[in-house]
Amino acid sequence: MRQLRANLAIPAPTKDPVTQTSLLPYSAAELEAAAAAGNLRAYDVLGAHCCVRAGQAGVAFAVWAPNATRVDVVGDFNGWQPAAHPMQLHRKTGIWQLFVPGIQAGALYKYLVSGSGAREPCFKADPLAFAAELRPATASIVCDLSRYAWQDARWMQARAHRQQPEAPISIYEVHAGSWRHQAGTGQPLTYRQLAAELVPYVAGLGFSHIEVLPLTEHPLDASWGYQTTGYFAATSRFGSPDDLMYFVDACHCAGLGVILDWVPGHFPKDAHGLAQFDGTALYEYADEARAQHRGWGTYVFNYGSAQVAAFLINSALFWLDFYHIDGLRVDAVSSMLYLDYARGADEWRPNAHGGREHLEAVAFLQQLNAAVHAQFAGVITFAEEASDWAGVTAPAAGGGLGFDFKWNMGWMSDTLRYWSTPLAARAAEQAALTFPLTFAFNENFLMPLSHDEVVHEKRSLLRRLQAAPHLQLANLRALLAFMFALPGKKLLFMGSELGVNAEWDHAGQLAWALSADARHAGLAALVRDLNSMYRVLPALHAWDCRPAGFAWRDISAAQRGIVAFERNAPGGEVLLAVCNFSGEAEHSYQVGVQHPGSYKLLLNTDWLQYGGAGLDAAGELLQAGDEGCHGCEFALSIALPALTVLLLQRSEGTA
């Protein structure tokens, strides 16, 4: 869009009766319904919609700007001329509308919003635009989302079963722009190229879901998508809306669910975006004590505004509706829950009860989850929430926030601290392994090893341990097996399965050359086998969220860096995990078991095919002896290599 001066003299709108009457696309009743706080499909009216009015094909524009004194539609169809297409205000709703005949999908447009007070007219992107220009351009694009022919009926019918709390949910987290680049160009893959390359790769590794960092439109690559300007627009970096639908469809046809990272906690101050949209603090708080995240340089949504809450809930439902998204990972929930989040003592005020809880944000999150679950059965929501807030996954109707799962940030923090500890010092850090299990069932948890843990000088997962390369690889293999063996759903950021050396770079791509190294390829083989076991063995997933699914067997061997635990499932299935996180092998480790008979070795992270030193002995039977330990009547004697996790299964038919 060519640059326009915001201080152009704009003539008063004409009183053309055609403009004022027959070319208005919506009735007063339709606008009032769209503006109602409980309307969950306001996106059917607001935004830009291809339609036919009075026998003419064109586009209906509607935008909420109640405090504006004037709004004009400008675009490539009118030469970006102010005053060519003035909109009309429906005062009761604050919605401006206009029908422009003769234009169609693909047209570029913005709103020229004249605000109250001294602010000059400002060119704004449509808050409900379904597409936008490729950055750094910022115009909205008229888009018809009704054309794509979905092929995923089988997936959609089975989705609720696949995503229940008892199901195996294992997520591969992806930043679409840096997973892999097009050969020879340095450009990221398109949505359709991701469908051709990423989808079979992730399915081949055995994951159940792909989670994508925000694909909502955003101006700054370095924000990774977390500074959203288009809450209804798929980023044009990788293609068109139809291309993104094709990608999601391909995921579903390959048996993969799609989780979208979604950001209702804040928005950027870019001039074309939501900030001061109609000359007032329309989407953000006017109250300075709540208006900004100073550390992020962004505005906070006004959750106390029914219209703003409805805007965000409509955004969430829109992605589930038009793009068949299977779940939402809600970013930075902690920042929403607390009035004093990242604020000094003099930068916030208590709530009406004298507390620090952000009651309006709490109510919004409850409404959000209630709406998602009521409108789209089987869709799951995840909270990235790092505090000890109680009831994140409790039902909203009972006072909880209503999420299906909470990211277990406490487990992640403690575990990575342990994995970064030198081998000789790990005995003193034993509590980092055991303490997270004291609260493992307070919520329905997902265990994340996410993008946030491999940036900003935290080092890659491989480099967490400062040691020789073979020890780093063994350390990472043990970490991944430990995560898969513990209760909770799983998430792994892209590249961790390759054992990448460097931190994640959003402008680069994964170090795919590592796939040719047998040791790193072995790590990917381990991830594949862990996913397979997690998927087919109920003991590893059926009671992920229930205390009955887990029992410690040995946490007393702190001086040796060894822990052992059982996973259980309905029907009596028992799995035993024996872990040696020290740098020394244990040649005859005794672990107590509750049942006599044979235990079959399913996996050893030190096997040669995983990059270790041991030969595959899958299926080897170990007999439980009658001299028990660890409070058990029976015991197994096991040879434990250093930095190794073993998984054993009680054999069928043993007494």
Order of alpha helices (4+ residues) and beta strands (2+ residues): alpha-beta-beta-beta-beta-beta-beta-beta-beta-alpha-beta-alpha-beta-beta-beta-alpha-beta-beta-alpha-beta-beta-alpha-beta-alpha-alpha-beta-beta-alpha-alpha-beta-alpha-beta-alpha-beta-beta-beta-beta-beta-beta-beta-beta
